[in-house]
Amino acid sequence: MDRTLYWLWLAEALGSACRYTGELLAEWPDPRDLDRAVRAGQPLPACVSPKAAEKLRAVRPEHLRGLLDYCNGCGIAVLTPQDPQYPDRLRDLPDLPPVLYVTGDPACLNGRRYVGMVGTRRPTRYGANACHDLSLALAQQGVVIVSGLADGLDGVGHRAAVEAGAPTVAFLGTAINRTYPAANKPLRAELERLGGAVVSEYPPDYTGKATGTFLARNRLIAGLSEAVCVAEARARSGTMNTVEHAERYARPVFAVPGSIYSATSEGTNELLRTHRAEPLCRAGDILQALGMTGRDPDPVRRTPAFRPQDLSPGARAVLAALGPAPQTADELVNATGLPVQTVLAALTELEILDAAAPQPGGRYTAAV
């Protein structure tokens, strides 16, 4: 039997972010041996929860054959710790994933230099510019930007890497065959085309527990990264959860200083004030920490050329509806017929590209 089926069986029983996966694999490195022990009625290690033990007994590896065949047929790579393409930097995590589903090129998950770039989903122009410029400069120096393909600064970091023509790695908190938000589908396709990878613990068409999946994926962003950079974040946010994982894995944290009057910089400034992070003012700060030599990137902002054909479909629709008269997101929802989340993501995309200008009262006008 294909040994991947045994890993799928183990992942099915343990679920995502199981805190004792590493402990279990230290005792049973090959899940085939664990399966034989389970079928023989041997007692399971004390670290295995009753719920996981019940699933290990109820489900058999061969029951996952359909899932594996589906992934193979759809071009979804299924990586386990026994595969050479499984990310080396995740192997030693106490809560390592027994299975990773990957689209794009799994080769970019090893042998590179990796920096996590994370932050708020509703950035200011300052935060978006800082994230873009730092990510672009790092990608141009051969660093792989790691993030979560979400709204806001996740997308900014990935887009900067794409702009540099460099691979970037995105970890999802959803099924591998789902892009959330859907507005980032074109970005996903482009990063995959450029040799990047999209990675998830969750199989195609996953319908299991939805609570906590995005927080669980944050540990993988931190785990693959050699350093985690926070471009802009509120004091309480998912970004701070990624920072906590980075600290747990002894990954250095860097933060972009922000205005003391900006709520979206409260988190980054607090990280700096409490010495949980080093200040990040230029890409050279990260390159020096990584021990990378070479030309110090130009710190002057490079504004990406605005090309309407490069916009996501949602952003194009919102741009067409914008004009000189300020409009709220709700008004743009009515004008375009798009869901509010798509409109908000589009406004962020347009603002980053200086194609939409924010106005008082949460309104926007066209800037081009």
TORDREN-860617 format. One line per 5 residues: their letters; for each residue z, y, x of N, C-alpha, C. Coordinates in steps of 0.001 Angstrom, whole numbers, plus 500000, padded with zeros to 6 digits. Each point is the difference from the previous one (the first is absolute). Layout:
BEGIN
A) Z Y X Z Y X Z Y X  ...
***
This chain:
BEGIN
MDRTL) 500000 498801 500853 500000 501199 499147 500000 501244 500885  499249 501032 499579 499952 501262 500736 501414 500558 500149  500412 500277 501235 501378 500448 500214 500270 501366 499373  498923 500777 499734 500207 501291 499336 500656 499815 498642  499729 498878 499343 500598 499756 498684 501524 499924 500078
YWLWL) 500508 499491 501109 501453 499910 500153 500619 501395 500147  499281 500887 500683 500494 501377 500131 499934 500724 498657  498936 499758 499241 499918 500586 498660 501147 499503 499117  500308 498734 500133 501128 499409 499258 501308 500675 500384  500201 500218 501295 501230 500648 500457 500077 501438 499503
AEALG) 498886 500744 500100 499978 501388 499535 500252 500093 498503  499451 499060 499242 500193 499978 498548 501484 499855 499661  500710 499194 500772 501417 499753 499718 500884 501153 500455  499718 500557 501169 500883 501019 500581 499757 501384 499419  498767 500298 499594 499686 501343 499529 499868 500971 501164
SACRY) 499752 501277 499699 499794 500992 501056 501339 500517 500529  499987 500379 501271 501154 500634 500656 501256 499141 499952  499832 498681 500045 501164 499113 500022 500760 500203 501309  501264 500325 499909 500763 500391 501187 500289 498841 500941  499856 498757 499530 500334 498869 500857 498762 499185 500410
TGELL) 498802 500562 499831 498788 499267 500394 500036 499627 501471  500351 500961 500849 500059 499727 501430 501017 498929 500338  501149 500046 499351 501049 499001 500223 499523 498615 499580  499297 499924 498869 499500 498719 499516 498945 499435 500952  499090 500868 500468 498936 499533 500887 500530 499628 501380
AEWPD) 501131 500579 500398 500602 499598 501275 500465 498550 499936  500422 499574 498808 500458 498620 499822 498853 499066 499655  499035 500515 499225 498849 499205 499576 498724 500785 500348  499547 499990 501256 498829 500797 500390 498712 499604 499287  499900 498751 499605 498795 499521 499319 500363 499655 498558
PRDLD) 499448 500714 499019 500371 499729 498604 499605 498605 499529  499115 499329 500735 499689 498617 499628 501233 499111 500156  500781 500262 501050 501226 499231 500195 501020 500324 498914  500054 501282 499612 500912 500385 498919 499600 499328 498700  498704 499937 499726 499539 499334 498773 500401 498523 499986
RAVRA) 499848 499323 501148 500394 498595 500066 501496 499836 499746  500795 500938 500539 501442 499935 499789 500353 500217 498532  499302 500948 499357 500245 500269 498584 499654 498782 499157  498849 499364 500267 499582 498843 499211 500923 498803 500235  500620 499969 501178 500923 498891 500296 501397 500258 499461
GQPLP) 500205 501163 499391 501293 500318 499421 501046 500434 500999  499572 500371 501207 500954 500455 501004 500582 501354 499591  501246 500279 500409 500591 501305 499671 499261 501126 500714  499837 501108 499317 499314 501158 500564 500979 500851 500794  499505 500803 500935 500883 500882 500758 500814 500900 499077
ACVSP) 501178 500361 500438 500906 500802 499172 499423 501367 499670  499075 500489 500825 499449 501340 499768 499054 500039 498793  499501 498854 499558 499043 499964 498887 500737 500202 498678  499572 500976 499232 500647 500292 498731 499722 498888 498992  500870 499836 498989 499762 498977 498976 498660 500174 499295
KAAEK) 499602 501250 499742 498726 500250 499321 498827 499557 500863  500056 500335 501291 498921 499589 500902 499970 498486 500145  501182 499379 500084 500065 498541 500121 499373 499325 498787  500250 500562 498820 499423 499429 498778 498478 500066 500033  499456 501140 500486 498546 500136 500079 499412 499069 501044
LRAVR) 500692 499837 501124 499508 499100 501040 499863 498575 499458  500916 499621 499131 499958 498645 499437 498985 499880 498860  499848 501069 499231 499148 499932 498807 498518 500136 500322  499679 500782 501032 498604 500261 500351 499621 499142 501202  498796 499478 499977 499499 499228 501133 498869 500769 500684
PEHLR) 499864 499838 501306 498945 500738 500718 498619 499832 499388  499672 498811 499543 498664 499771 499447 499747 500804 498729  501075 500480 499358 499831 500834 498811 499347 501345 500338  500025 500392 501270 499456 501293 500414 498558 499899 500480  499381 498832 499839 498623 499810 500460 499040 500978 499345
GLLDY) 500161 500246 498712 499115 500930 499298 500078 501396 500573  501209 500453 500336 500166 501335 500583 499284 500093 501340  500176 498998 500842 499361 500029 501313 498485 499972 499868  499483 499172 499105 498551 499941 499799 499469 501333 499490  500747 500639 499109 499571 501297 499467 499920 501032 501125
CNGCG) 501017 500052 500849 499997 500958 501115 498837 499735 500940  499778 498735 500315 498887 499660 500889 498663 500422 499390  499878 499832 498695 498759 500355 499330 499774 501490 499894  501092 500778 500001 499904 501457 499853 500040 500740 501332  500096 499278 501094 500059 500655 501303 501344 500611 500317
IAVLT) 501054 499502 499369 501357 500467 500281 500614 499070 501043  500324 500532 501159 500631 499182 501036 501443 499727 499622  500452 498773 500239 501382 499600 499745 500630 499672 501342  500914 500874 500448 500604 499854 501326 501435 499502 499877  500364 499061 500849 501369 499497 500080 500483 500136 501434
PQDPQ) 501301 499876 500242 500503 500141 501368 499409 499006 500996  499364 498941 499535 499363 499044 500904 498567 500387 500351  499490 501067 499364 498643 500455 500284 500007 501026 501134  499050 499923 500927 499961 500960 501110 499763 501434 499551  499381 500209 498830 499735 501362 499536 501185 500608 499247
YPDRL) 501020 499212 499725 501204 500553 499368 500580 501062 500940  500434 501167 499476 500474 501080 500882 501202 499585 500846  499846 500060 501305 501095 499614 500894 501244 500837 499777  499808 501270 499646 501141 500899 499863 500843 499682 498759  499482 499157 499108 500771 499616 498812 500692 498656 500167
RDLPD) 499632 499238 501003 500510 498631 500126 501515 499930 500156  500593 500972 500681 501429 499941 500298 500870 500732 498985  499406 500508 498930 500800 500686 498984 500880 498986 499277  501232 500346 499689 500854 499065 499252 499466 499705 498606  499237 500947 499444 499430 499840 498660 498476 499978 500062
LPPVL) 499469 499308 501010 498548 499922 500157 499354 499328 498797  498773 500391 499661 499306 499355 498880 499403 498662 500426  500249 498921 499255 499390 498712 500342 498486 499994 499857  499474 500882 499136 498561 500078 499764 499593 501459 499877  498873 500340 500610 499391 501311 499832 498569 499807 499516
YVTGD) 499612 500763 498992 498626 500010 499505 499316 501241 500574  498801 499824 500541 499351 501082 500732 498540 500134 499582  499572 501243 499755 498578 500311 499877 499651 500952 501135  498730 500065 500334 499613 500759 501178 499985 499085 501214  500380 500530 501144 499950 499247 501254 501404 499713 500513
PACLN) 500478 498763 499902 501346 499672 500490 500160 500192 501501  498899 500092 500733 500089 500149 501461 500728 501274 500401  500007 501008 499127 500649 501264 500365 501522 499928 499864  500542 498864 499579 501451 499872 499811 500726 499626 501280  499256 499742 501075 500604 499662 501292 499239 500692 501127
GRRYV) 500698 500182 501108 499344 500496 501204 499724 501481 500044  500531 500777 499077 499796 501459 499965 501354 500698 500146  499965 501322 499952 501222 500800 499929 500126 500495 498565  501188 499921 499425 500179 500227 498567 501061 501063 499729  499640 500949 499144 500928 501064 499607 499982 500129 498485
GMVGT) 501171 499920 499378 500107 500210 498563 499973 501486 499681  499232 500381 498998 499932 501397 499553 500308 500016 498514  501138 500550 499621 500455 499929 498617 500491 501366 499536  500174 500127 498700 500498 501255 499451 499818 500072 498504  500273 501156 499458 500025 500222 498563 498641 499780 499348
RRPTR) 500038 499615 498734 498763 499844 499232 499511 501331 499443  500829 501023 500052 499608 501332 499525 500223 501001 501123  499171 499974 501031 500227 500863 501158 499600 501451 499751  500591 500875 500769 499509 501370 500069 498777 500019 500912  499315 501127 500023 498857 500104 500905 500455 499863 501450
YGANA) 501158 500549 500315 500541 499871 501364 500187 498537 500372  500630 499236 499122 500241 498593 500289 498706 499217 500121  499044 500274 499110 498721 499292 500061 499246 500342 501272  500019 501279 500380 499316 500397 501231 500635 499345 501225  501340 499989 500041 500692 499398 501143 499692 498512 500084
CHDLS) 500051 499319 498863 499724 498573 499976 498568 499717 500436  499063 500774 499494 498592 499815 500363 499776 500203 501491  500484 501112 500532 499724 500337 501395 500652 499010 500962  501233 499625 499716 500688 499046 500864 499321 498631 499937  499666 499551 498789 499355 498700 499850 498629 499990 500667
LALAQ) 499249 501071 499819 498675 500090 500608 500098 499933 501520  500911 500788 500570 500144 500024 501457 500441 498646 500533  500918 499342 499316 500460 498683 500444 498876 498967 499898  499269 500024 498882 498902 499050 499828 498934 500205 501067  499749 501245 500366 499010 500276 501040 500446 499488 501367
QGVVI) 501299 499786 500159 500532 499464 501246 500169 498480 499953  499500 499370 498944 500041 498550 499919 501189 499417 499272  500802 500839 499373 501165 499528 499238 499555 499599 498601  500497 498875 499516 499728 499553 498630 501053 500614 499078  499559 500788 499037 500899 500601 499017 500347 498948 498949
VSGLA) 501303 499847 499736 500496 499015 499033 500656 500755 498851  499603 499697 498765 500608 500665 498852 499823 499132 498763  500134 500626 498810 500074 499220 498777 498917 500219 498973  498926 500752 500336 498861 500224 499103 500423 500585 498650  501090 500771 499998 500486 500598 498756 499478 501425 499871
DGLDG) 500389 500665 498904 499703 501417 499826 500617 500801 501146  499519 501198 500185 500645 500924 500935 499750 499668 501453  501071 500031 500796 499856 499937 501444 499561 498630 500515  500272 498932 499263 499441 498704 500394 498482 500098 500097  499399 500497 498933 498549 500134 499974 499487 500962 501042
VGHRA) 500743 501089 500242 499581 500973 501017 499920 499341 501369  501015 499214 500355 500005 499330 501297 498834 499040 500146  499745 499193 498954 498874 499066 500054 498674 500753 500096  499851 501079 499221 498740 500747 500026 499749 500617 501368  501048 500452 500668 499829 500571 501333 499498 498946 500981
AVEAG) 500534 498779 499887 499534 498917 500864 498539 499678 499709  499643 499965 498726 498609 499765 499622 499111 501106 500553  500485 501242 499921 499249 501128 500542 499749 499827 501496  500975 499385 500692 499849 499749 501432 499157 498772 500289  499611 499272 498953 499243 498776 500188 500830 498874 500576
APTVA) 501310 500055 499765 500930 499042 500595 500584 499083 498941  500409 498777 500380 500631 499096 499024 501377 500497 499599  500373 499700 498789 501310 500355 499477 500483 498844 499133  501315 499819 499907 500578 498867 499269 500794 500522 498809  499719 499443 498823 500689 500395 498771 500750 498809 499427
FLGTA) 501296 500161 499751 500803 498972 499340 500168 500378 498527  499715 499054 499130 500088 500236 498559 501323 499487 499437  500415 500615 498888 501131 499494 499236 499524 499327 498733  498717 499649 499964 499367 499389 498833 499231 498757 500444  499386 499326 499042 499119 498876 500317 498919 500444 500968
INRTY) 499563 499107 500862 499022 500345 501027 498685 500482 499410  499661 499554 498792 498729 500409 499402 500148 501195 499062  501107 500726 500139 500197 501207 499196 500232 501192 500931  499373 501114 499697 500218 501230 500762 500772 500974 499119  501163 500430 500475 500807 500945 499224 500361 501183 500898
PAANK) 499586 501222 499598 499262 500324 498781 498522 499611 500106  499372 499802 498858 498597 499593 499990 499099 501040 500641  500449 501266 500022 499199 501064 500623 499775 499748 501480  500801 499139 500621 499843 499725 501429 499087 498811 500284  499310 499486 498996 499069 498905 500242 498916 500364 501005
PLRAE) 499375 501192 499903 498987 500349 501016 500596 500081 501406  501219 500505 500108 500663 500060 501304 500240 498599 500531  500431 499102 499143 500233 498619 500419 498702 499375 500509  498926 500187 499269 498721 499419 500412 499565 500545 501350  500225 501284 500219 499577 500613 501262 500847 499518 501165
LERLG) 501310 499893 499804 500839 499543 501117 499715 498542 500332  499671 499193 498992 499615 498614 500270 498672 499945 500747  499067 500864 499642 498690 500028 500658 500132 500363 501474  500987 500827 500333 500190 500466 501369 500867 499061 500833  500288 498809 499493 500761 499036 500777 501488 500046 499777
GAVVS) 500440 500719 498978 501413 500020 499654 500358 498831 499106  501257 499959 499567 500464 498878 499176 500924 500501 498901  499918 499348 498849 500919 500217 498887 500793 498707 499845  501335 500117 499948 500880 498838 500084 501009 500028 498851  500286 498818 499443 500991 499897 498933 500707 498653 500076
EYPPD) 501251 499978 499566 500723 498739 499816 499665 499352 498666  499293 500742 499149 499823 499565 498620 498586 499473 499787  499876 498800 499444 498699 499344 499869 499107 500711 498989  498737 499620 499962 499100 500584 498993 500542 499808 498587  499875 501068 499209 500417 499960 498589 501482 499675 499843
YTGKA) 500803 500429 500948 501448 499760 499963 500598 500554 498723  500814 499195 499333 500639 500413 498744 501505 499781 500035  500561 499838 501187 501434 499762 500118 500809 501274 499894  501185 499963 500559 500915 501137 499941 499342 501245 500580  500022 501100 499235 499371 501244 500449 501008 500966 500604
TGTFL) 501264 499886 499617 501015 500922 500500 500251 499756 501492  499944 501063 500766 500357 499909 501408 498884 499590 500937  498800 499771 499483 498931 499533 500884 499555 501073 500990  500022 501256 499582 499595 501065 500922 501072 500228 501064  501259 499876 499611 501065 500105 501000 499929 498834 500974
ARNRL) 499641 498821 499500 499875 498831 500879 498883 500200 501015  498876 500580 499566 498894 500180 500938 500334 501027 501076  500959 500913 499725 500360 501012 500994 500506 499369 501296  500659 498832 499883 500515 499363 501201 498854 499530 500905  498859 499667 499386 498859 499525 500779 499313 501155 500721
IAGLS) 499965 501169 499375 499493 501196 500684 500853 500268 501234  501323 499973 499818 500909 500233 501122 499905 498879 501027  499855 498761 499530 499991 498868 500913 498801 499976 500912  498820 500297 499487 498803 499996 500834 499965 501193 500945  500651 501089 499621 499920 501240 500776 500899 499967 501232
EAVCV) 499503 500596 501070 500823 500205 501191 500871 501245 499849  499585 500901 499154 500779 501191 499653 499589 500403 498594  500936 500581 499258 499733 500454 498641 500093 501517 499954  498962 500639 499465 499942 501457 499912 500109 500433 498545  500856 500952 499744 500168 500542 498653 499434 501418 500015
AEARA) 498890 500195 499295 499342 501298 500027 500675 501006 499070  500464 499539 498848 500664 500873 499032 500639 499097 498960  501268 500249 499679 500678 499119 499045 501215 500679 499406  500263 499660 498771 501226 500448 499347 501187 499177 500494  501189 500483 499703 501201 499325 500503 500150 498604 499396
RSGTM) 499642 499842 498725 500061 498693 499352 498586 499600 499634  499503 498961 500659 498615 499607 499782 499755 498626 500585  498856 499425 499645 499596 498738 500590 499776 500129 501492  499633 501194 500440 499807 500230 501431 501291 499749 500765  501113 500436 499451 501281 499772 500668 500325 498508 500067
NTVEH) 499504 499243 499029 500167 498547 500047 499245 499410 501197  498807 500510 500260 499243 499552 501176 500754 500337 501277  500611 501173 500046 500789 500395 501166 501164 499032 500217  500660 499615 498916 501123 499056 500124 499538 498670 500585  498827 499528 499584 499462 498764 500577 499690 500189 501479
AERYA) 499424 501158 500343 499689 500271 501409 501273 499963 500841  501066 500569 499484 501269 499981 500729 500535 498572 500112  499834 499224 498946 500474 498613 500010 499250 499174 501041  498723 500315 500197 499186 499264 500968 499970 500670 501374  500802 501052 500177 500066 500733 501271 498660 500629 500364
RPVFA) 499288 500517 498989 498777 500755 500247 500362 501484 500055  499553 500735 501014 500310 501431 500054 499359 500752 498841  500693 501033 499542 499532 500810 498872 499747 501420 500479  498888 500576 499548 499649 501387 500292 499800 500729 498681  500326 501282 499975 499867 500787 498777 499422 501372 500316
VPGSI) 499107 500451 499126 499409 501329 500139 500971 501024 499429  500440 500978 500781 500905 501026 499453 499303 500791 498892  500767 500390 499004 499440 500778 498903 500854 501210 499687  499540 500775 499066 500737 501187 499583 501345 499619 499390  501025 500765 500317 501316 499741 499418 500025 500344 498513
YSATS) 498955 500666 499499 499932 500381 498595 499146 499023 499178  499436 498998 500652 499091 499081 499328 500724 498710 499618  499981 499671 498700 500639 498760 499538 499308 498774 500589  498695 500099 500262 499262 498855 500526 500249 499784 501492  500738 500913 500630 500384 499799 501402 501492 499711 500156
EGTNE) 500717 499876 498896 501434 499717 500085 500268 498701 500756  499194 498980 499710 500209 498705 500642 499726 500032 501486  498873 500590 500385 499663 500052 501429 501002 500853 500765  500378 501132 499448 500965 500862 500692 501364 499334 500127  500386 499223 498990 501280 499297 500072 499950 498903 501056
LLRTH) 498862 499318 500127 499852 499001 501063 500180 500636 501371  499459 501191 500162 500120 500700 501277 501420 500518 500209  500594 500553 498945 501352 500574 500117 501021 498943 500376  499832 498790 499477 500959 498919 500249 499587 499116 501173  498946 500400 500701 499530 499293 501202 499544 498577 499717
RAEPL) 499555 499765 498777 499403 498698 499685 498532 499971 500378  499434 501161 500289 498584 500085 500373 499818 501019 501108  498944 499793 500771 499595 500966 501015 498984 500951 499378  499969 501267 500446 499018 500936 499432 498574 499618 500371  499120 500144 499052 498582 499704 500196 499218 501288 499773
CRAGD) 499549 500591 501086 499275 501264 499922 498550 499866 500456  499697 498952 500709 498629 499760 500455 499844 498507 500244  498763 499537 500002 499747 498574 500195 500497 499520 501351  500019 500897 500977 500490 499629 501325 501434 499516 499997  500807 500445 499029 501382 499518 499902 500024 498490 499767
ILQAL) 499100 499509 499152 499921 498566 499728 499384 499258 501175  498917 500540 500537 499323 499331 501118 500941 499832 501180  500823 501019 500252 500958 499906 501097 501034 498909 499720  500468 499928 498754 500993 498973 499644 499422 498601 500133  498697 499861 499755 499348 498700 500101 499585 499673 501432
GMTGR) 500167 500965 500896 499600 499773 501378 498503 499995 500185  499292 500686 499119 498548 500051 500091 499564 501198 500826  499130 499752 500943 499474 501076 500832 498688 500465 499423  499493 501093 500521 498718 500516 499541 500116 501451 499613  498917 500547 499525 499929 501411 499655 500928 500304 498830
DPDPV) 500786 501058 500161 500856 500427 498891 499119 500593 498912  500068 499500 498789 499112 500489 498951 500168 501487 499737  498916 500618 499621 499992 501412 499657 500891 500223 498788  501072 500826 500121 500903 500184 498867 499460 500927 498917  498848 500662 500253 499465 500931 499023 499430 499237 498816
RRTPA) 500301 500481 498820 499563 499307 498784 498495 499924 499912  499520 498805 499640 498588 499792 499716 499871 499801 498489  499397 500913 499321 499835 499855 498561 498804 499108 499720  500180 498874 499295 498877 499114 499749 498927 500690 499178  498751 499714 500349 498897 500580 499248 500054 499496 498562
FRPQD) 499827 500920 499071 500063 499625 498595 498601 499616 499526  499877 498735 499540 498736 499518 499467 500271 499343 498647  499484 500590 498919 500281 499441 498665 499660 498526 499878  498968 499535 500708 499612 498599 499873 501040 499056 500581  500931 500513 500824 501034 499165 500584 501237 499883 499109
LSPGA) 500040 500762 498920 501170 499977 499132 500055 498721 499182  501203 499628 499588 500155 498907 499052 499394 500432 498666  499609 499051 499142 499429 500367 498693 500920 500910 499186  501308 499717 500040 500930 500847 499261 500023 501424 500517  499974 500159 501325 500019 501342 500587 498722 500763 499663
RAVLA) 498879 499292 499974 498744 500678 499635 500052 500496 498557  500573 499173 499123 500081 500404 498593 500930 501195 499826  501138 499991 500695 500944 501116 499891 499400 501263 500610  499312 499852 501140 499370 501166 500628 498976 500636 499069  499251 499169 499280 499002 500525 499071 500651 500769 498855
ALGPA) 501234 499611 499648 500693 500664 498891 500745 501253 500435  500258 500117 501304 500712 501174 500492 499080 501215 500036  500614 501152 499869 499253 501251 500083 500915 501107 500461  499622 501244 499801 500844 501118 500438 501251 500186 499154  500005 499481 498771 501173 500136 499134 500995 498888 500317
PQTAD) 501272 500337 500266 500995 498968 500334 500177 499002 498858  500137 498720 500356 500197 498936 499024 501131 499084 500459  500761 499482 499051 501040 499029 500306 499394 498599 500075  500800 499074 500480 499542 498612 500054 499713 499470 498597  500846 500378 499026 499782 499544 498627 498678 500532 499451
ELVNA) 499676 501242 500317 498728 500570 499544 498819 499283 500643  500173 499609 501259 498932 499270 500678 499868 498583 499461  501114 499404 499570 499933 498688 499338 499150 500106 498738  500220 501047 499218 499228 500200 498771 498535 500286 500309  499753 500746 501078 498629 500384 500335 499189 498840 500554
TGLPV) 500660 499098 500722 499277 498914 500666 500109 498663 499282  501041 499826 499178 500232 498719 499357 500592 498959 500927  500457 500431 501190 500565 499079 500981 501506 499839 499773  500575 498879 500422 501465 499841 499923 500697 501040 500869  501220 500355 499629 500706 501057 500714 500222 499634 501467
QTVLA) 500284 498706 500301 500213 499611 501394 498734 500184 500819  498848 499741 499408 498731 500204 500712 499768 501471 500267  500319 500842 499015 499834 501450 500180 500935 500518 501089  501255 499548 500008 500946 500447 501029 499545 499567 501386  499519 498760 500118 499498 499530 501295 498784 500806 500418
ALTEL) 499130 500328 499045 498801 500783 500301 500369 501407 500469  500983 500611 499354 500421 501338 500406 500559 499991 501418  500770 498971 500335 500508 499884 501366 498851 499871 500990  499037 499162 499683 498835 499806 500870 499236 501314 500180  499776 500721 498904 499252 501259 500064 500774 501083 500747
EILDA) 501321 500027 499798 500806 501001 500699 499985 499755 501500  500085 498726 500415 499968 499665 501419 498699 500471 500637  498904 499901 499259 498686 500394 500513 499699 501472 499748  501014 500755 499544 499834 501420 499697 498920 500237 498941  499821 499035 499102 499030 500156 498927 500656 500457 498713
AAPQP) 501325 499889 499917 500760 500491 498850 501166 500815 500526  500283 501095 499326 501077 500890 500437 501131 499981 498988  501230 499668 500430 501131 500010 499062 500367 501434 499616  500377 500182 498746 500385 501304 499480 501397 499895 499386  500659 501130 499757 501329 499947 499376 499962 499255 498677
GGRYT) 501125 499365 499682 500131 499292 498742 499331 498631 499980  499784 499413 501179 499391 498683 500048 498545 499985 499590  499300 501093 500192 498586 500096 499614 499117 499959 501244  498722 499713 499785 499055 499891 501100 498709 500712 499656  499353 500521 501036 498661 500578 499857 499095 499358 501052
AAV) 498694 500114 499794 499062 499531 501016 500068 500942 501182  499925 499441 501196 500057 500819 501212 498668 500039 500719  499018 499287 499497 498680 500000 500633 498931 500285 498945
***
